[in-house]
Amino acid sequence: MRHSWTSAEEAILRVRYPTAAPEELLRALPDRPWSAILSKAARMRLVRQQEARYGPEWRKRMREAALQKYREHPELRAHLSAKTKALYRAGVLKSPLGAMGNRQAPPPYEDLAWVFLEPLGFQRQYCVLSGQVGPPYKLDFGHPELKIDVEIDGKQHAESRIEERDRMRDQVLASMGWRIVRIRNADITEILLGILARRLPNS
């Protein structure tokens, strides 16, 4: 291996070092180990950009290592899940599942259901930890003591992709002791008016 750098190698380093991923630099300079590249770049006062310093392969390895540690240590998982759940409820974090919705305010059907469910002890947008990697499930209306999940479903829930996602979600919740009640938007007015009619005195 040569010890002195050629002008061609220095030109490659000057052009590529700031932005290229480590794998690209090693391919462009096959006679130079990574330690030599770093040392030479320091002497040339070259600075790597943040994106290049932590390239996609490095981020992938770090993500896989973090997930592996997360799976193997339940005490760490419980701690992080509790912290994340608290931050979701405090509004500091926004659920990544929010991008799956339409980013609009809750539909009036949910507002109507809330009038009936709040006095019964239900909590709106109640979060339940799944015990798996990822954010908690966010229930439309959850009763933590009775473990009842009331979901108000719009037309989009009839789509096969969303229907399958709902089915898998409900299976996980059911395995944790939750009972899921799904009410379609088209039925909610009739159902809630029926409840109201039973509470009103006979004329």
C-alpha positions as CSV (number, residue, x, y, z in Angstrom):
1,M,0.0,0.0,0.0
2,R,1.3,3.4,-0.9
3,H,2.0,5.9,1.9
4,S,2.1,9.1,-0.2
5,W,-1.1,10.4,-1.7
6,T,-1.2,11.2,-5.4
7,S,-2.7,14.4,-6.7
8,A,-5.5,12.4,-8.3
9,E,-6.4,10.8,-5.0
10,E,-6.3,14.2,-3.3
11,A,-8.7,15.5,-6.0
12,I,-11.1,12.6,-5.4
13,L,-11.0,13.2,-1.7
14,R,-11.5,16.9,-2.0
15,V,-14.6,16.5,-4.3
16,R,-16.2,13.4,-2.7
17,Y,-15.3,13.6,1.0
18,P,-17.9,16.3,2.0
19,T,-20.9,14.4,0.7
20,A,-20.1,10.8,-0.3
21,A,-21.0,7.8,1.9
22,P,-18.1,5.8,3.4
23,E,-18.8,2.9,1.0
24,E,-18.5,5.2,-2.0
25,L,-15.2,6.7,-0.8
26,L,-13.7,3.3,-0.1
27,R,-14.6,2.2,-3.7
28,A,-13.2,5.4,-5.1
29,L,-10.0,5.0,-3.1
30,P,-9.5,1.2,-3.0
31,D,-5.9,1.5,-1.8
32,R,-6.8,3.6,1.2
33,P,-8.3,2.2,4.5
34,W,-11.0,4.3,6.1
35,S,-8.6,5.4,8.9
36,A,-6.1,6.8,6.3
37,I,-8.9,8.6,4.5
38,L,-10.0,10.3,7.7
39,S,-6.4,11.2,8.6
40,K,-5.7,12.7,5.2
41,A,-9.0,14.6,5.1
42,A,-8.2,16.1,8.5
43,R,-4.8,17.3,7.2
44,M,-6.6,18.8,4.2
45,R,-9.1,20.4,6.5
46,L,-12.0,18.8,4.8
47,V,-15.3,18.6,6.6
48,R,-18.1,16.0,6.0
49,Q,-21.7,17.1,5.8
50,Q,-24.1,15.6,8.4
51,E,-25.9,13.5,5.8
52,A,-22.7,12.0,4.6
53,R,-21.4,11.4,8.1
54,Y,-24.4,9.3,8.9
55,G,-25.2,7.6,5.6
56,P,-28.2,5.3,4.9
57,E,-26.2,2.1,5.7
58,W,-25.0,3.5,9.0
59,R,-28.5,4.6,9.9
60,K,-29.9,1.2,8.9
61,R,-27.4,-0.6,11.2
62,M,-28.0,1.7,14.1
63,R,-31.8,1.3,13.7
64,E,-31.5,-2.5,13.6
65,A,-29.3,-2.5,16.7
66,A,-31.7,-0.3,18.6
67,L,-34.7,-2.5,17.6
68,Q,-32.8,-5.6,18.7
69,K,-32.0,-4.0,22.1
70,Y,-35.6,-2.8,22.4
71,R,-36.9,-6.4,21.8
72,E,-34.4,-8.1,24.1
73,H,-34.9,-5.8,27.2
74,P,-38.5,-5.7,28.3
75,E,-37.6,-3.2,31.1
76,L,-36.3,-0.8,28.6
77,R,-39.3,-1.3,26.4
78,A,-41.7,-0.6,29.3
79,H,-39.7,2.6,30.2
80,L,-39.6,4.0,26.7
81,S,-43.3,3.1,26.1
82,A,-44.4,4.9,29.3
83,K,-42.3,7.9,28.4
84,T,-43.6,7.9,24.8
85,K,-47.2,7.5,25.9
86,A,-46.9,10.4,28.3
87,L,-45.5,12.6,25.6
88,Y,-48.3,11.7,23.2
89,R,-50.9,12.6,25.8
90,A,-49.1,15.8,26.7
91,G,-49.2,16.8,23.0
92,V,-45.4,17.0,22.8
93,L,-45.2,14.2,20.3
94,K,-47.5,13.7,17.4
95,S,-48.4,10.1,16.5
96,P,-46.9,8.9,13.2
97,L,-50.2,7.3,12.5
98,G,-51.6,10.8,12.1
99,A,-50.4,10.9,8.5
100,M,-52.8,8.0,7.7
101,G,-55.7,10.3,8.5
102,N,-56.9,13.4,6.7
103,R,-55.4,15.8,9.2
104,Q,-58.8,17.3,9.8
105,A,-60.7,17.8,13.0
106,P,-62.7,14.8,14.3
107,P,-65.9,14.3,12.3
108,P,-69.2,15.4,13.8
109,Y,-70.2,11.7,14.3
110,E,-67.5,11.4,16.9
111,D,-68.6,14.6,18.6
112,L,-72.1,13.1,18.8
113,A,-70.8,9.9,20.2
114,W,-68.7,11.8,22.8
115,V,-71.8,13.4,24.2
116,F,-73.0,9.9,25.3
117,L,-69.7,8.2,26.1
118,E,-67.9,10.8,28.2
119,P,-70.4,10.5,31.2
120,L,-69.8,6.8,31.1
121,G,-66.1,7.1,31.8
122,F,-64.7,6.8,28.2
123,Q,-61.7,8.7,27.2
124,R,-61.3,10.2,23.7
125,Q,-58.3,9.3,21.7
126,Y,-57.2,6.9,24.5
127,C,-53.7,5.3,23.9
128,V,-53.0,1.6,24.5
129,L,-49.5,0.2,24.4
130,S,-49.4,-2.8,22.1
131,G,-46.3,-4.4,23.6
132,Q,-44.8,-4.3,20.2
133,V,-42.3,-2.0,18.5
134,G,-44.0,1.2,17.4
135,P,-46.4,3.8,18.7
136,P,-49.4,2.9,20.9
137,Y,-52.8,2.2,19.4
138,K,-55.1,5.3,19.6
139,L,-58.7,4.4,20.3
140,D,-61.5,6.6,19.3
141,F,-63.1,6.1,22.7
142,G,-61.5,3.9,25.3
143,H,-62.7,2.8,28.7
144,P,-59.6,1.9,30.6
145,E,-61.4,0.1,33.5
146,L,-63.9,-1.9,31.4
147,K,-61.4,-2.3,28.5
148,I,-64.0,-1.3,25.9
149,D,-62.9,0.3,22.7
150,V,-65.6,2.1,20.7
151,E,-64.6,2.9,17.1
152,I,-66.6,5.3,14.8
153,D,-65.9,4.1,11.3
154,G,-66.3,6.1,8.2
155,K,-66.6,4.8,4.6
156,Q,-62.9,4.4,4.2
157,H,-62.9,1.5,6.7
158,A,-64.7,-0.6,4.1
159,E,-61.6,-0.5,1.9
160,S,-59.8,-3.9,1.9
161,R,-56.4,-2.3,2.9
162,I,-57.9,-0.5,5.9
163,E,-60.2,-3.3,6.8
164,E,-57.3,-5.7,7.0
165,R,-55.4,-3.2,9.2
166,D,-58.4,-2.9,11.5
167,R,-58.7,-6.6,11.7
168,M,-55.1,-7.1,12.8
169,R,-55.4,-4.2,15.2
170,D,-58.5,-5.6,16.8
171,Q,-56.9,-9.0,17.2
172,V,-54.0,-7.5,19.1
173,L,-56.4,-5.5,21.4
174,A,-58.6,-8.6,21.9
175,S,-55.6,-10.6,23.0
176,M,-55.0,-7.9,25.6
177,G,-58.5,-8.2,27.0
178,W,-60.1,-5.4,25.1
179,R,-63.6,-5.6,23.6
180,I,-64.0,-3.7,20.4
181,V,-67.3,-2.1,19.3
182,R,-67.4,-0.7,15.8
183,I,-70.1,1.7,14.8
184,R,-70.5,2.9,11.2
185,N,-71.1,6.6,10.6
186,A,-74.3,5.6,8.8
187,D,-75.7,3.9,11.9
188,I,-74.5,6.1,14.7
189,T,-77.4,8.6,14.6
190,E,-80.0,5.8,14.8
191,I,-78.1,4.0,17.5
192,L,-77.6,7.1,19.7
193,L,-81.1,8.3,19.1
194,G,-82.4,4.9,20.2
195,I,-80.3,5.2,23.4
196,L,-81.7,8.7,24.0
197,A,-85.3,7.6,23.4
198,R,-84.9,4.9,26.0
199,R,-83.8,7.5,28.6
200,L,-86.6,9.9,27.9
201,P,-89.8,9.5,29.9
202,N,-92.8,8.3,28.0
203,S,-95.1,11.0,26.8
